[in-house]
Structures are given as C-alpha cells and as structure tokens.
Amino acid sequence: MIVTVTPNPSLDRTYEVPSLERGGVVRATGERMDPGGKGVNVSRAVAAAGRRTVAVLPLGGAPGALVADLLHAQGIEVASVPLAGATRSNIALAEADGVLTKINAPGPELSAEEQESLLETVRRQSRGADWIACCGSLPRGLAPSWYADLVARAHAAGVRIALDTSGPALLEALREGPDVVKPNAQELAEAVGRPLATVGDAVKAAEELRGLGARTVLASLGADGQLLVGGDGAWYGSARVGAVRSNVGAGDSSLSGFLIAGGTGPEALALAVAHGAAAVQLPGSVMPTPADLDPAAVSVTADVPVDRPLTEPVS
C-alpha cells in the first residue's frame, strides 16, 4: 500500500488547443478536469495499476470538495485535512505539437493547527504502508523544513519514504536521508547549483545528492530518459515514444511505477520508464493503466551514456 502526501493539491483543468495566439480567441478541441498535485497524480497512477493507495491532502472550499469527489470516483481512499481556505485551481493549455503552458495558482495558507493536523493524519495513515510518497511544492505557511520533519517521522515509524520536491525543501529534507528522491533535470541542476549539459553531468549531480543524504536518486531527464543512481550503481532507462500529447503528471506516473515495482534496482527503473512513456501519450493528466504500458519499448542498461548531450540542456 502506498500513502501519498500532497501539501498543495489542486483542481486541474486541461484544455487541448491547436496553438496559442497571445491576445486572440483560442477554441479548445478537448478539455478535462482532474484532481491535481504531484502526490495526487501518484495515487491516481497507483490506483490505475490496481493497487491500494491513500491520498493525504489538505482540502478546502468547493474546489477541495470536487477534488475529493473526483478521487473517490477513481477508487482512491482520501484522508483529507479540512482547511479554512479554498483549494487552488490550475489551468493547463496543451498545444497540438506537445507544448504545454501551465498557470498554477498559489493556493491557501495553512495555519499552525492545520499543519500539525496534516502531519498527524500522515502518521495515522502510514501504519502498514509500504511507502510514503511526499510530492510537490509546499503551500504558504509551511517552512522549507516541513518535509525534513516528515521524513524523520516516517523513518521513526519504520516506513520508507520517497520525496519529489525541489529548492530549499529538497535540500532541507536530504539531511534526514529520504529513501528515494525524484528530481527532474531542472531540479537536479538547481540542487547542485550548476548547469547540466550531458547525461554524465546528471549522474554526477545525482551522486552529489546521495552525498548530501539521499539513499537513491531517480532522475527524470524528459525526452532523454531516466537515471537511477543508488548505492549499488547507476542505470539508464529510455523508451520509444509515439506522439506526445501531454507531459502533465508523467514524472508522477514514473514515480508510481518505480514504487509499485518495489522502489529499487533496474526492474523498478524499467517500470518507471514504461509508466512515464505511456503517460506522455495520453491526454491531460490521464494516468496509464497496465494496458497502456509497452514494456517491449523500454531499454534499461548499466552502460550509462555519460557523453550523450541532453536534448534540452539545463543552464
């Protein structure tokens, strides 16, 4: 069972459009409304795979009630923390060529009581969990050390924890030794304070995060695949992908595949890559089911192509 924690969830509206024209009227060719937030997406992907998951998240107002309803409709158990403020609403515009434009609202500010209630809810729900996945940005009111506190509490309870966040919150949490961290290339570059131009640069950055406390690093490199760097070595995974429809939630889908497969080793990386590749070929933030996966399209190797330039170098 996988518990997810999303401190700053959202109600996500995705519109598919031919192209964007600033100042013009753009007519959508498709639209979706989904519960959003990185941890929420992990729960949705885990549920789509037929596994049990509990989504812990603070919810408030009409948008929060709709998020809970949408999650329940997908068979996801929801452990909500009531908020005085309203859950944020986000908008994504997906163009036909795969370019995505996102407008993310800031979200409500959590009071000291709401913050503690969130931590207590995680503690209660984590009994018997195989993993806790803490994902996304921190809302207003939560200090950068909040995730570090959560990692420490999870380890004290004997539960493994995966962390997908960035900036000061990631760096603070590293000192508590999260079992898995899952940065993308931009977040990896930000964490080590230097640009990444090649896959080898990304490997070195991942090793630095391990030096700071992370036990395993699962790094998403977009079109350039994924890296897994741990105490027993490094692996590189990639997949053949057809038309890209939307990359919303692709990294979250990858993390879910990794955790479903046990959260360690090349087999888990292979399922992570398969989930991510399937997700980008689906509309909006739709999470893949087992029928959407194409394991034959996935390649995983310990012969990491360190000299391979990144398609989109991170400066």
PEPE-V572139 format. One record per run of one state. SS is the DSSP state (helix for helix, strand for strand, loop for the rest). FROM is the first residue (numbers start at 1). TO is the last residue. Records with the same first field share a line. If there is no record, write none. Layout:
BEGIN
SS->FROM-TO + FROM-TO
END
This chain:
BEGIN
loop->1-1 + 7-9 + 18-27 + 37-37 + 49-52 + 60-60 + 74-76 + 83-87 + 96-99 + 104-108 + 110-111 + 126-130 + 136-139 + 141-145 + 157-159 + 165-166 + 175-179 + 182-183 + 193-195 + 212-216 + 221-221 + 225-225 + 231-232 + 240-249 + 261-264 + 280-289 + 293-294 + 302-308 + 315-315
strand->2-6 + 10-17 + 28-36 + 53-59 + 77-82 + 88-95 + 100-103 + 109-109 + 131-135 + 140-140 + 160-164 + 180-181 + 184-184 + 196-198 + 217-220 + 226-230 + 233-239 + 298-301 + 309-314
helix->38-48 + 61-73 + 112-125 + 146-156 + 167-174 + 185-192 + 199-211 + 222-224 + 250-260 + 265-279 + 290-292 + 295-297
END
